Amino acid sequence: MSRFLPPGASGDASLLLETRGIRAFGDGFVSVLLAAYLASVGLSDVRIGIVVTLTLLGSAGLALAVGLRAHAYPRRRLLQLVSLLMVATGLGFAAFSSFWALALVGLIGTLNPSGGDVSVFLPTEQALLPATAPDDQRTALFARYSLIGALVAAVGALCAGVPLWVGERFGASTTSSVRWAFGGYALLGVIVLVRYRRLSPAVERVGAPPPSALGDSRRMVYRLAALFSLDAFGGGFVITALLVLWLQRRYGLSIGVTGAVFFWAGVLSAFSALVAVRIARRIGLVRTMVFTHLPANGLLILAAFMPTAPSAVACLLARATLSQMDVPARTSYVMAVVSPAERPAAASITNVPRSLASALPPIAAGWMLGHSTFGWPLIIGGSMKITYDLLLLHQFSEVRPPEEG
């Protein structure tokens, strides 16, 4: 892992990239299996959407509380405590099958139905990462962070069919097979806990100003958070669990096939993060976010009109080559335009929309898919995300991080 790091990055950066990868595997794994599991225990499409919504709401609430209230709490210890919550989440989904029990575990747990990271882990790690590398390598470090997350999540999605395949060989039901998979998610939480214990005290920047709430950057961060909310609201219509459900309902694709689709989508989006670093050095972080995101959203809308599974999958894969280029650029931009002491609060406030604003659309998208196999969620989500792109370019094209002069 150390050879993969940008110049000047510390061993703590390596550990944070490792934990990102471990969690990403679990996220990719359960994002494909979640809808199938909830359907296998008898939940309707609307109730599936409700459980997905509650998982996102719970993650948003916890991330916001940590960013605004946990300034003085050691973040290494905080990450260890959240790892225990990850273990409890996996065990809870493995043990329960009733709607209300699953809804409760989803609300208070760390389960991620989107395939990306929307949990309290993300803003906490993002606030720590800038202290592990020089400023001129910040975007490159976040690009590697995004690369590992997307690539390993893709492997997790590809492996989603393994529990069902093994279960079939032993005569187990879909429900029983997926319960074992959630047990594996809990085991990943244990591994993450052990790795976090190896972070050094230096990652807290001993001697630096303690983390604080937002100061002079408050207005700008709130404006960014509002825009990110719009992007995330549109993204809530097309999270991985719902795209899997759409492909199954419209084209009859199996879990194994959809897992393979999202594996390749993850691979394509993962390596695009490294390309984003080169683009950002030429045209800047904001323009990189916008000019790669716009065509990706056009392809998302186009997928809804495709008459066959291969053409729809082709649009989704083409979209994947562009849709995540904005992630390292966005994170690096936020961390650059606030002071180091404000980074934990800024990371939480700008990441909370990734789960909070995307929490309500899954209910509406589930209702739409229950009444029609046409890709209305894709059209609505893509249109909202295009609006976000244009507003971001208009409002922040002249607000540049230090390295851009």
C-alpha distance (Angstrom), angle and dihedral (degrees) to the residues before:
residue distance angle dihedral
M1 . . .
S2 3.81 . .
R3 3.83 91.2 .
F4 3.79 88.7 54.9
L5 3.81 92.7 57.5
P6 3.82 122.8 97.3
P7 3.84 116.7 -108.9
G8 3.79 114.4 -71.6
A9 3.81 96.9 18.1
S10 3.81 117.0 138.8
G11 3.78 133.6 -130.2
D12 3.80 89.2 -99.6
A13 3.80 88.5 62.8
S14 3.81 88.4 55.6
L15 3.81 91.5 51.7
L16 3.80 92.3 49.3
L17 3.80 90.8 50.8
E18 3.81 89.2 50.4
T19 3.80 93.9 51.7
R20 3.81 89.5 46.4
G21 3.79 89.0 56.3
I22 3.80 95.1 47.2
R23 3.80 92.5 50.3
A24 3.80 91.7 43.6
F25 3.80 91.3 57.8
G26 3.79 89.9 55.3
D27 3.81 92.1 45.4
G28 3.80 93.6 51.4
F29 3.80 91.1 44.6
V30 3.80 97.9 52.2
S31 3.82 96.2 37.0
V32 3.82 89.4 67.7
L33 3.81 94.9 40.2
L34 3.79 99.0 42.7
A35 3.81 99.8 79.4
A36 3.81 92.0 43.4
Y37 3.79 91.5 50.4
L38 3.79 94.3 48.2
A39 3.80 90.4 48.2
S40 3.82 91.6 48.0
V41 3.82 91.6 57.1
G42 3.80 90.0 53.5
L43 3.81 104.4 -97.8
S44 3.81 117.7 151.2
D45 3.82 122.0 -125.3
V46 3.80 90.5 -101.1
R47 3.81 92.4 50.6
I48 3.80 89.9 47.8
G49 3.80 87.2 54.7
I50 3.81 90.4 49.3
V51 3.82 93.1 52.6
V52 3.81 90.2 48.2
T53 3.79 89.7 49.4
L54 3.80 92.5 50.8
T55 3.81 92.2 51.3
L56 3.80 89.0 54.8
L57 3.81 94.0 44.6
G58 3.78 92.2 50.5
S59 3.79 92.5 50.3
A60 3.81 90.6 48.5
G61 3.78 94.5 50.5
L62 3.79 93.8 48.8
A63 3.80 93.7 45.8
L64 3.80 91.8 50.0
A65 3.81 92.9 47.8
V66 3.80 90.9 50.8
G67 3.80 93.2 48.4
L68 3.80 96.3 48.2
R69 3.80 103.8 32.0
A70 3.80 109.8 25.0
H71 3.81 100.0 65.7
A72 3.80 96.2 124.9
Y73 3.79 95.3 41.1
P74 3.85 113.8 100.8
R75 3.77 106.2 -106.1
R76 3.79 93.4 -147.1
R77 3.81 89.5 59.9
L78 3.80 90.2 43.5
L79 3.80 91.0 55.7
Q80 3.81 90.1 50.4
L81 3.81 91.7 52.3
V82 3.80 91.8 49.8
S83 3.81 88.6 50.3
L84 3.81 87.9 60.6
L85 3.80 88.2 52.0
M86 3.82 88.5 53.2
V87 3.81 89.3 54.9
A88 3.80 91.4 49.6
T89 3.82 91.0 48.7
G90 3.79 93.6 55.7
L91 3.79 92.4 46.9
G92 3.81 91.1 47.4
F93 3.81 94.6 53.9
A94 3.80 89.9 45.2
A95 3.81 92.5 51.8
F96 3.81 103.9 41.6
S97 3.80 133.6 61.6
S98 3.82 104.6 168.4
F99 3.80 119.4 102.7
W100 3.80 96.6 -122.1
A101 3.80 94.6 47.3
L102 3.81 92.3 48.5
A103 3.80 90.4 46.0
L104 3.81 90.9 53.1
V105 3.80 94.0 48.1
G106 3.80 89.6 46.9
L107 3.80 91.3 51.6
I108 3.81 97.6 50.2
G109 3.80 98.7 30.4
T110 3.81 138.7 78.2
L111 3.80 100.5 -115.3
N112 3.79 112.5 140.2
P113 3.83 118.7 -153.3
S114 3.79 95.8 -178.8
G115 3.80 102.7 68.6
G116 3.82 89.1 -124.7
D117 3.78 126.7 81.2
V118 3.82 116.1 -85.3
S119 3.80 98.8 149.5
V120 3.79 132.4 107.6
F121 3.82 87.9 -96.5
L122 3.80 91.7 72.2
P123 3.83 103.7 60.5
T124 3.80 91.2 38.9
E125 3.79 92.8 54.2
Q126 3.80 91.7 42.2
A127 3.80 90.6 55.4
L128 3.81 90.5 51.8
L129 3.80 98.5 45.5
P130 3.85 99.5 70.7
A131 3.82 89.2 60.9
T132 3.82 90.5 58.2
A133 3.83 98.6 60.8
P134 3.84 140.4 33.0
D135 3.82 116.8 -88.0
D136 3.80 93.4 -111.1
Q137 3.83 89.0 57.8
R138 3.82 95.5 46.0
T139 3.82 96.9 100.7
A140 3.81 91.3 44.0
L141 3.81 90.2 52.3
F142 3.80 92.4 49.6
A143 3.80 89.2 47.4
R144 3.81 89.5 57.1
Y145 3.80 89.5 45.9
S146 3.82 89.6 54.0
L147 3.81 92.3 42.6
I148 3.78 93.2 54.9
G149 3.78 92.6 44.3
A150 3.80 94.8 50.4
L151 3.81 96.2 39.6
V152 3.80 96.8 48.4
A153 3.81 91.5 42.1
A154 3.80 86.3 55.6
V155 3.80 90.3 53.7
G156 3.80 88.2 49.3
A157 3.80 90.6 52.6
L158 3.81 90.3 49.6
C159 3.79 90.4 52.3
A160 3.81 92.7 50.8
G161 3.79 91.6 95.1
V162 3.82 93.4 54.2
P163 3.84 97.1 82.3
L164 3.81 90.5 50.4
W165 3.80 92.1 47.4
V166 3.80 91.4 49.8
G167 3.79 90.9 44.8
E168 3.80 91.6 53.4
R169 3.79 90.8 53.2
F170 3.79 90.5 54.5
G171 3.79 96.4 38.7
A172 3.80 95.2 -109.9
S173 3.80 122.6 150.7
T174 3.80 123.9 -114.2
T175 3.79 89.9 -107.0
S176 3.79 94.0 53.2
S177 3.80 92.8 45.5
V178 3.78 93.6 51.8
R179 3.79 91.8 46.8
W180 3.80 88.3 61.4
A181 3.81 87.5 50.9
F182 3.80 90.7 56.3
G183 3.79 87.7 51.1
G184 3.79 86.6 57.4
Y185 3.81 89.0 52.7
A186 3.81 88.7 55.8
L187 3.82 89.7 51.2
L188 3.80 89.9 54.2
G189 3.80 87.3 55.5
V190 3.80 89.4 57.8
I191 3.81 91.1 51.1
V192 3.80 91.6 49.5
L193 3.82 90.3 50.6
V194 3.81 91.1 54.2
R195 3.81 92.2 49.0
Y196 3.82 94.0 49.5
R197 3.80 89.5 55.8
R198 3.83 88.0 66.8
L199 3.82 95.4 60.5
S200 3.80 110.7 117.0
P201 3.84 125.3 -125.1
A202 3.81 87.5 -113.0
V203 3.79 90.6 74.6
E204 3.81 88.0 71.5
R205 3.82 89.5 57.3
V206 3.78 97.0 -122.1
G207 3.80 109.7 -144.6
A208 3.80 93.3 24.1
P209 3.81 122.3 111.4
P210 3.81 109.3 -77.3
P211 3.80 118.7 -107.1
S212 3.79 111.6 -84.2
A213 3.77 141.8 179.9
L214 3.78 117.4 -88.5
G215 3.79 117.5 -66.5
D216 3.79 126.0 169.3
S217 3.80 91.1 -5.5
R218 3.80 94.5 58.3
R219 3.80 98.0 103.4
M220 3.79 94.8 46.6
V221 3.81 93.4 46.2
Y222 3.80 91.3 50.0
R223 3.81 90.5 51.1
L224 3.79 90.4 50.6
A225 3.80 90.5 46.8
A226 3.82 90.6 52.4
L227 3.80 91.0 52.7
F228 3.79 92.6 44.9
S229 3.80 87.1 51.3
L230 3.79 90.2 59.4
D231 3.80 91.2 49.1
A232 3.79 91.7 47.5
F233 3.81 92.5 46.3
G234 3.78 89.0 57.0
G235 3.79 90.2 44.3
G236 3.80 90.0 54.7
F237 3.80 89.1 71.2
V238 3.81 91.9 58.2
I239 3.82 107.7 35.7
T240 3.79 114.5 147.0
A241 3.82 96.3 -101.5
L242 3.81 90.7 56.2
L243 3.81 95.1 42.9
V244 3.81 87.2 53.4
L245 3.80 89.5 51.6
W246 3.83 91.3 47.9
L247 3.81 93.2 50.6
Q248 3.79 90.2 48.8
R249 3.82 94.9 48.1
R250 3.81 98.7 40.7
Y251 3.80 101.6 36.8
G252 3.81 104.3 15.6
L253 3.82 94.8 -120.3
S254 3.80 116.4 169.4
I255 3.80 126.1 -126.6
G256 3.80 89.8 -105.4
V257 3.80 92.4 54.4
T258 3.80 94.9 43.7
G259 3.80 89.1 47.7
A260 3.81 88.7 55.6
V261 3.81 91.0 47.7
F262 3.78 92.3 53.9
F263 3.79 90.9 43.5
W264 3.79 90.8 60.6
A265 3.80 91.5 40.1
G266 3.79 88.2 54.3
V267 3.81 92.9 47.8
L268 3.79 91.8 51.5
S269 3.80 93.9 46.7
A270 3.80 91.8 44.6
F271 3.78 96.9 58.9
S272 3.78 91.6 41.3
A273 3.83 87.1 70.5
L274 3.81 90.2 69.7
V275 3.80 90.6 50.1
A276 3.80 88.7 52.3
V277 3.83 90.2 63.4
R278 3.82 91.8 59.4
I279 3.78 92.6 44.7
A280 3.81 91.5 49.7
R281 3.79 91.6 53.2
R282 3.80 89.0 56.8
I283 3.82 104.5 39.4
G284 3.82 105.0 13.6
L285 3.78 134.8 -104.8
V286 3.82 99.1 -79.9
R287 3.79 95.0 48.7
T288 3.80 89.7 46.8
M289 3.80 89.7 55.1
V290 3.79 93.7 49.4
F291 3.81 104.3 37.2
T292 3.82 93.7 50.5
H293 3.81 95.3 41.2
L294 3.81 98.2 51.9
P295 3.82 98.1 63.5
A296 3.81 90.5 41.6
N297 3.79 90.4 58.7
G298 3.79 91.4 47.1
L299 3.81 88.9 56.3
L300 3.81 90.3 49.6
I301 3.81 90.4 56.5
L302 3.80 91.1 45.0
A303 3.82 91.2 54.9
A304 3.81 90.2 63.9
F305 3.81 90.7 64.1
M306 3.80 97.3 48.1
P307 3.84 112.9 119.2
T308 3.81 97.3 -153.8
A309 3.78 137.2 43.9
P310 3.84 95.1 -117.3
S311 3.81 92.8 53.3
A312 3.82 92.7 46.7
V313 3.80 91.4 47.8
A314 3.81 90.2 48.3
C315 3.81 90.4 55.7
L316 3.81 91.6 48.2
L317 3.80 92.0 49.0
A318 3.81 92.1 47.4
R319 3.78 88.3 50.0
A320 3.82 89.8 51.3
T321 3.82 90.9 60.5
L322 3.81 89.2 63.8
S323 3.79 110.5 19.8
Q324 3.83 98.1 82.1
M325 3.80 100.2 42.1
D326 3.79 88.5 94.8
V327 3.82 93.8 58.7
P328 3.83 101.4 79.0
A329 3.80 90.5 35.7
R330 3.81 91.8 51.7
T331 3.80 94.4 47.8
S332 3.80 93.8 45.2
Y333 3.82 90.5 48.1
V334 3.80 94.2 53.2
M335 3.81 92.8 46.8
A336 3.83 90.6 48.3
V337 3.81 99.4 51.2
V338 3.84 96.0 51.4
S339 3.80 130.4 61.0
P340 3.84 119.4 -97.7
A341 3.81 91.4 -108.9
E342 3.82 90.6 54.8
R343 3.80 95.7 50.2
P344 3.84 99.0 94.6
A345 3.80 92.2 51.0
A346 3.81 92.9 42.2
A347 3.80 91.7 48.8
S348 3.79 92.1 51.4
I349 3.79 96.0 43.7
T350 3.81 93.7 48.9
N351 3.81 94.3 41.7
V352 3.80 97.2 46.5
P353 3.82 90.1 74.7
R354 3.81 88.0 60.3
S355 3.80 87.2 70.2
L356 3.80 106.3 16.7
A357 3.80 99.3 50.5
S358 3.80 91.2 40.6
A359 3.80 92.3 51.9
L360 3.81 100.2 85.3
P361 3.84 102.1 43.4
P362 3.85 94.9 68.0
I363 3.82 89.7 66.4
A364 3.81 90.9 53.0
A365 3.81 92.0 41.8
G366 3.81 91.0 50.0
W367 3.79 89.5 51.4
M368 3.82 90.9 49.3
L369 3.80 92.8 49.9
G370 3.79 89.6 47.9
H371 3.82 90.0 58.2
S372 3.80 102.6 33.8
T373 3.79 137.9 15.7
F374 3.81 91.4 -147.1
G375 3.79 113.7 112.0
W376 3.79 99.5 -109.3
P377 3.82 91.6 142.3
L378 3.81 89.8 57.2
I379 3.80 92.8 51.9
I380 3.80 94.3 46.9
G381 3.80 94.0 44.1
G382 3.80 94.4 46.6
S383 3.81 92.9 48.7
M384 3.80 92.7 52.0
K385 3.79 92.1 48.2
I386 3.83 91.1 51.6
T387 3.81 89.2 53.2
Y388 3.82 88.8 52.7
D389 3.80 91.6 51.8
L390 3.79 93.2 53.6
L391 3.81 93.8 46.3
L392 3.82 92.4 48.5
L393 3.80 91.7 52.4
H394 3.80 91.5 48.2
Q395 3.81 96.9 48.3
F396 3.82 104.2 35.6
S397 3.80 109.2 26.2
E398 3.82 89.9 104.6
V399 3.82 97.2 43.4
R400 3.79 102.4 90.4
P401 3.82 133.0 -178.2
P402 3.83 118.7 -118.2
E403 3.80 95.9 -97.9
E404 3.83 90.6 58.6
G405 3.78 92.6 55.3
